[in-house]
Amino acid sequence: MSSKQTQRCSAPLSFLATIRQDLRFAARQLGKSPGFAITAILVFALGIGASTAIFAFVDAALVKPLPYREPSRLVALFERIPVGDRYHLSYGDYLDWKRQNRSFTSLNVYRPDRFTLKTISGVEEVSGAQVSDGFFRTLGVVPFIGRDFRSGEDLPSAQQTVILSYVTWQKRFAANRNVLGKPVTLDGDSFLIIGVLPPGFHFAPVNAAGFWTTLHWPQNLDPRTAHPYYGVARLKQGASIATAHADLTSIARQIAVAYPASNRDRSPTVLSLPDVIVGDIRPTLVALLGGAVWWAVGSHAFPAGLGTLVLAFGLLVLAGLVSAVRRRPDARSPVPAEARGQLRRLVGFGAVLVVGAVLALGALRYGELATPVVCMIVGGCLVPAAALLDRRGCLPLGAALMVLGACGAVLALRSVGQLYPTGLVGLGAGALFLAAVAVEVGLHHELRTKIGSR
């Protein structure tokens, strides 16, 4: 055998031997410091799991199309009033839009709801939705088993029926196909189970609705006194959102002439349904995706300290928070005027703490602690801010930031005395959060107004 052939045969063996030596060395080093080893494994498991989940969610929400037939032709319908452009429709307006429009093949309405479900052990509150009879046909969704609502099944005289979500069918009815035709009691009334939705179906505007019933407007109630519904429609071939908006605007003007007391200041809003569903969370998803990429890249910088890695995940949460703290579409002012003073003081106090902490830790050459400390400060400020902004969802995010900050600070103590640029990252994260709060409460607009008046 020639020397070249001998080298080719020995190369794979040498490579495997090197890998075995590296693994033995890594095992010995981790065995010398089990606490460090366990922490490192948990941190990387957390990061890998979170990044995988985020990539999967972004792929499902932003890359794959919505699970409806020709989703590009679906539009969301609202009514515009003086204080906002995404408000509910009345039952009477829905009927007029449905009868008189020339832009849609179908037009239906829905509303999120909560039901009291009677069970063997008592009663339980469950999530659900009320829809008009052609709602699922407009979306192009066919039940997994059973049938869809029939035409006229949303009339007051029709029998009350319900379609189950796939998850509800699996969990509450043990995926029993014989459940079709059986009654279920919701809010004290008997509903006949007629179908089960497909497993991939979801409709974000009503969250995780488990029980879908048809609406039944009371005959003795004026159809224009209340506005409980949102609309969804399918454009005709060749029709556009602009032409549909013009069409409904013309109808709305006629309604306003006929019913000035209830419709004088009401006009339609027509938006792409995919944009309404995905658009509200697109910035958050992009920010989370950026955080996941940051984690994936930062994990290769392991020598820079575990604190940096842990806080990469913390800043990922913060990025989602900053995108979530946004102006509500259905309100003129996101917070009461009397709360703005408290928010100003909170923003100022948080800014002083963030800047002071970063500068002090940098001067003392404890730069690795800057990012953990900043995350703890931001998380702490988020607790009162959640109450002032009326956003309960911010509370767990604030708690997550404080916990991650504390973990990062403990891990960062292994490399104190080394100045890393994470201090600047922490300062930027804090400034980004404070800027988002300022935009949310309108402080930037007030400041701009005051400067312009001078």
C-alpha positions in Angstrom: 0.0 0.0 0.0 1.4 3.4 -1.0 2.0 6.2 1.5 -0.8 8.3 0.0 -3.3 5.4 0.5 -2.1 4.9 4.1 -2.6 8.6 4.8 -6.2 8.5 3.4 -7.1 5.5 5.6 -5.5 7.0 8.7 -7.1 10.5 8.3 -10.6 9.5 9.4 -9.2 7.5 12.3 -7.1 10.5 13.4 -10.1 12.8 13.1 -12.2 10.5 15.3 -9.4 10.1 17.8 -9.2 13.9 18.1 -12.9 14.2 18.7 -12.7 11.6 21.5 -9.8 13.4 23.1 -11.8 16.7 22.9 -14.8 15.1 24.5 -12.8 13.6 27.3 -11.1 16.9 28.0 -14.5 18.7 28.0 -16.0 16.1 30.4 -13.0 16.5 32.8 -13.3 20.2 32.7 -17.0 20.2 33.3 -16.6 17.6 36.1 -14.2 20.0 37.9 -17.0 22.6 38.1 -20.4 20.9 38.1 -22.3 24.1 39.0 -20.8 25.8 36.0 -21.5 22.8 33.8 -25.2 22.6 34.9 -25.7 26.3 34.4 -24.1 26.3 31.0 -26.2 23.3 29.8 -29.4 24.9 31.1 -28.6 28.3 29.5 -27.9 26.7 26.1 -31.0 24.4 26.4 -33.1 27.5 27.1 -31.6 29.4 24.3 -31.8 26.6 21.8 -35.4 25.8 22.8 -36.5 29.4 22.7 -34.8 30.1 19.3 -36.4 26.9 17.8 -39.8 27.9 19.0 -39.4 31.5 17.7 -38.2 30.3 14.3 -41.1 27.9 14.0 -43.7 30.5 15.1 -42.3 33.1 12.7 -42.3 30.6 9.9 -46.0 29.8 10.6 -47.1 33.4 11.0 -45.0 35.3 8.4 -43.9 32.7 5.9 -46.7 30.2 5.5 -50.0 31.5 4.2 -53.1 31.7 6.5 -55.1 28.4 6.5 -57.9 29.8 4.4 -58.9 29.5 0.8 -57.3 32.3 -1.3 -56.5 34.5 1.8 -55.5 37.4 -0.4 -59.1 38.0 -1.3 -60.3 38.2 2.4 -60.8 41.5 4.0 -61.7 42.7 7.5 -64.5 45.2 8.0 -64.9 47.8 10.7 -66.7 51.0 11.2 -64.9 54.3 11.5 -66.1 56.8 14.2 -64.6 60.1 15.3 -62.3 58.4 17.9 -61.0 55.5 15.8 -61.2 53.5 12.6 -61.5 49.9 13.9 -64.8 49.8 15.7 -67.7 47.4 15.7 -70.6 47.1 13.4 -74.3 47.1 14.4 -76.5 44.1 13.3 -78.5 46.5 11.1 -75.4 47.9 9.4 -74.2 44.3 8.7 -77.5 43.4 7.1 -77.5 46.5 4.9 -73.8 46.0 3.9 -74.5 42.4 3.1 -77.6 43.1 0.9 -76.5 46.2 -0.9 -72.7 45.6 -1.6 -71.5 44.8 -5.1 -67.9 44.0 -4.2 -68.0 40.8 -2.2 -69.1 37.2 -3.0 -70.0 36.9 0.7 -70.0 39.1 3.8 -70.3 37.8 7.4 -69.7 38.9 11.0 -68.2 37.5 14.2 -67.6 38.4 17.8 -65.4 36.8 20.5 -67.5 35.5 23.4 -67.3 33.6 26.7 -69.8 30.8 27.6 -70.7 29.0 30.8 -70.4 25.3 29.9 -72.4 22.9 32.0 -70.4 19.8 32.9 -70.8 16.7 35.0 -68.9 18.4 37.9 -70.7 21.8 37.6 -70.2 24.8 35.4 -67.1 26.2 33.7 -66.3 29.3 31.7 -65.0 28.5 28.2 -63.9 30.6 25.3 -66.0 30.8 22.1 -67.3 33.0 19.3 -70.6 34.0 17.7 -70.6 34.1 13.9 -73.1 34.5 11.1 -74.1 31.4 9.2 -71.7 31.8 6.2 -68.6 32.7 8.3 -66.7 29.5 7.6 -67.7 29.4 3.9 -66.4 32.9 3.5 -63.0 31.8 4.9 -63.1 28.6 2.8 -62.9 26.3 5.8 -64.6 22.9 5.8 -65.3 21.0 9.1 -63.1 18.1 9.9 -66.2 16.0 10.7 -69.9 16.9 10.6 -71.3 19.9 8.7 -71.1 23.7 8.5 -73.8 26.1 9.6 -76.6 26.1 7.1 -78.1 29.2 5.5 -80.6 30.8 7.9 -79.2 29.0 10.9 -78.4 32.4 12.5 -82.0 33.6 12.4 -83.8 34.0 15.8 -86.2 31.2 15.0 -83.5 28.6 14.0 -82.3 25.8 16.3 -79.2 26.7 18.3 -76.2 24.8 17.0 -72.5 24.7 17.8 -69.3 23.7 16.1 -66.3 22.6 18.2 -62.7 23.4 17.7 -60.4 20.5 17.1 -58.6 21.0 20.4 -61.9 21.2 22.3 -63.2 18.0 20.6 -59.9 16.2 21.6 -59.7 17.3 25.2 -63.4 17.6 26.3 -65.0 14.9 24.2 -62.1 12.5 23.8 -62.2 12.8 20.0 -65.4 10.8 20.0 -67.1 11.0 16.6 -70.4 10.1 18.1 -70.6 13.5 19.7 -72.2 14.8 16.6 -75.9 15.3 17.2 -75.5 15.4 21.0 -76.6 18.5 23.0 -74.3 20.7 25.1 -75.4 23.4 27.5 -74.0 26.9 27.1 -75.2 29.8 29.2 -78.1 27.6 30.3 -79.3 27.0 26.7 -79.1 23.7 24.8 -77.0 23.7 21.6 -76.7 20.8 19.1 -73.2 19.8 18.2 -73.0 19.6 14.4 -69.3 19.6 13.5 -65.7 19.8 14.4 -63.2 22.3 12.8 -60.0 21.0 11.1 -56.9 20.7 13.3 -55.0 23.4 11.5 -57.7 26.1 11.8 -57.2 29.2 13.8 -58.7 32.7 13.7 -56.5 35.1 15.7 -59.1 37.8 16.2 -61.1 35.5 18.5 -58.1 33.8 20.1 -58.5 30.1 21.0 -62.3 29.9 20.7 -63.4 26.4 21.5 -67.2 26.7 20.9 -68.5 28.4 17.7 -72.2 29.3 17.7 -74.4 31.2 15.3 -75.5 34.7 16.4 -79.2 35.2 17.2 -80.1 38.8 17.3 -83.2 39.3 19.6 -86.3 40.3 17.6 -87.4 42.8 20.2 -84.1 44.8 20.1 -83.4 47.6 17.7 -80.6 46.3 15.4 -78.8 49.7 15.5 -78.7 50.2 19.2 -75.6 48.1 19.8 -72.5 47.5 17.8 -71.1 44.1 18.8 -69.7 42.6 15.6 -66.6 42.7 13.3 -67.0 41.9 9.6 -65.1 39.6 7.3 -65.8 39.4 3.5 -64.4 37.8 0.4 -63.7 40.1 -2.6 -65.1 39.2 -6.0 -62.6 38.4 -8.7 -61.2 41.6 -10.0 -62.4 43.7 -7.0 -59.9 45.6 -4.9 -59.9 47.0 -1.4 -60.3 50.5 -2.8 -63.4 49.7 -4.8 -64.9 47.8 -1.9 -64.3 50.7 0.4 -65.9 53.1 -2.1 -68.8 50.7 -2.4 -69.4 50.5 1.4 -68.9 54.2 1.8 -71.8 54.9 -0.6 -74.0 52.4 1.3 -73.0 54.0 4.7 -74.0 57.5 3.5 -77.4 56.2 2.5 -77.8 54.5 6.0 -76.7 57.8 7.7 -79.5 59.6 5.8 -82.0 57.0 6.9 -80.8 56.6 10.5 -79.0 59.9 11.4 -79.3 59.3 15.2 -77.2 56.1 15.1 -75.1 56.4 11.9 -74.4 60.1 11.3 -70.7 59.8 12.0 -70.1 56.2 10.9 -68.2 55.1 7.8 -66.5 51.8 6.7 -63.0 50.7 7.2 -61.8 47.9 4.8 -58.4 46.2 5.4 -56.7 43.1 4.2 -57.5 40.3 6.6 -54.0 38.8 6.5 -52.6 42.2 7.3 -55.0 42.7 10.2 -54.1 39.2 11.7 -50.4 39.2 11.0 -49.7 43.0 10.9 -50.4 43.6 14.6 -47.8 41.0 15.6 -45.3 41.3 12.7 -43.0 43.9 14.4 -43.0 41.7 17.5 -42.2 38.6 15.5 -39.4 40.3 13.6 -37.9 41.6 16.9 -38.1 38.1 18.4 -36.5 36.6 15.3 -33.7 39.2 15.6 -33.3 38.2 19.2 -33.1 34.5 18.3 -30.5 35.3 15.6 -28.6 37.3 18.2 -28.7 34.3 20.6 -27.5 32.0 17.9 -24.6 34.3 17.0 -23.8 35.2 20.6 -23.6 31.6 21.7 -20.4 31.4 19.7 -18.9 34.1 21.8 -18.9 31.9 24.9 -15.6 33.2 26.3 -17.1 36.6 26.7 -19.0 35.4 29.7 -22.2 33.5 30.4 -23.8 36.7 31.6 -23.8 38.0 28.0 -25.4 34.8 26.7 -28.2 34.8 29.4 -28.9 38.5 28.7 -29.0 37.9 25.0 -32.2 35.9 25.8 -33.3 38.7 28.1 -32.9 41.3 25.4 -34.9 39.0 23.1 -37.8 39.2 25.6 -37.3 43.0 25.8 -37.4 43.3 22.0 -40.8 41.6 22.0 -41.9 43.9 24.9 -40.9 47.1 23.0 -42.9 46.0 20.0 -45.8 45.0 22.2 -46.0 48.4 24.0 -47.8 50.2 21.1 -50.8 52.5 20.8 -54.1 50.6 20.9 -55.9 50.9 17.5 -59.3 51.5 19.2 -58.5 54.3 21.5 -57.7 58.0 21.0 -55.4 58.1 24.1 -53.7 54.9 25.3 -53.8 56.0 29.0 -55.8 58.4 31.1 -54.5 61.9 31.3 -54.1 61.8 35.1 -51.7 58.9 34.7 -49.3 60.8 32.4 -47.6 62.5 35.3 -46.8 59.2 37.0 -45.5 57.8 33.7 -43.3 60.9 33.3 -41.8 60.3 36.7 -41.4 56.6 36.0 -39.6 57.2 32.7 -37.3 59.9 34.3 -36.5 57.7 37.3 -35.8 54.7 35.0 -33.6 56.7 32.7 -31.6 58.1 35.6 -31.1 54.5 37.0 -30.1 53.0 33.7 -27.6 55.7 32.8 -26.2 55.9 36.3 -25.9 52.1 36.6 -24.1 51.8 33.2 -21.7 54.6 33.9 -20.9 53.5 37.4 -20.3 49.8 36.5 -18.2 50.9 33.5 -16.1 53.2 35.7 -15.6 50.4 38.2 -14.6 47.9 35.4 -17.7 45.8 36.1 -18.9 46.2 32.6 -20.2 42.6 32.3 -22.7 43.4 35.0 -24.2 46.4 33.1 -26.6 44.4 30.9 -28.0 42.3 33.8 -28.5 45.3 36.0 -30.2 47.3 33.2 -32.6 44.4 32.5 -33.5 44.2 36.1 -34.1 48.0 36.2 -36.3 47.8 33.1 -38.2 44.8 34.4 -38.8 46.6 37.7 -40.1 49.8 35.9 -42.3 47.6 33.8 -44.4 46.5 36.9 -45.9 49.9 37.6 -45.9 50.8 33.9 -48.1 47.7 33.2 -50.8 49.1 35.5 -50.6 52.7 34.1 -50.7 51.4 30.5 -53.5 48.9 31.4 -51.5 46.0 29.8 -51.5 43.0 32.1 -49.4 41.1 29.6 -46.4 43.3 30.5 -46.3 42.0 34.0 -44.9 38.5 33.2 -42.5 40.1 30.7 -41.2 42.4 33.4 -40.9 39.5 35.8 -39.0 37.6 33.1 -36.6 40.5 32.6 -35.9 40.7 36.4 -35.3 37.0 36.8 -33.1 36.8 33.7 -31.2 39.9 34.8 -30.6 38.4 38.2 -29.4 35.1 36.7 -27.2 37.0 34.3 -25.7 39.1 37.1 -24.8 35.9 39.1 -23.2 34.3 36.1 -21.4 37.5 35.1 -19.6 37.6 38.5 -17.3 34.9 37.0 -15.8 37.5 34.7 -16.0 40.8 36.7 -13.3 43.2 36.2 -13.4 42.8 32.4 -15.0 45.6 30.5 -17.2 44.3 27.7 -19.4 46.3 25.3 -22.5 44.7 26.8 -22.7 47.8 29.0 -23.5 49.8 25.8 -26.0 47.1 24.8 -27.7 47.4 28.1 -27.8 51.2 27.8 -29.3 50.9 24.3 -31.9 48.4 25.5 -33.0 50.6 28.4 -33.1 53.7 26.1 -35.2 51.7 23.6 -37.8 50.7 26.2 -38.0 54.2 27.6 -38.4 55.7 24.1 -41.2 53.2 23.5 -43.0 54.2 26.6 -42.6 57.9 25.7 -44.2 57.2 22.3 -47.0 55.2 23.9 -48.1 57.9 26.3 -47.7 60.7 23.8 -44.8 62.5 25.6 -42.9 62.9 22.3 -45.8 64.7 20.7 -46.2 67.0 23.7 -42.5 67.8 23.7 -42.6 68.4 19.9 -45.6 70.7 20.4 -43.9 72.7 23.2 -40.7 73.1 21.2 -42.6 74.2 18.1 -44.6 76.8 20.1 -41.4 78.6 21.3 
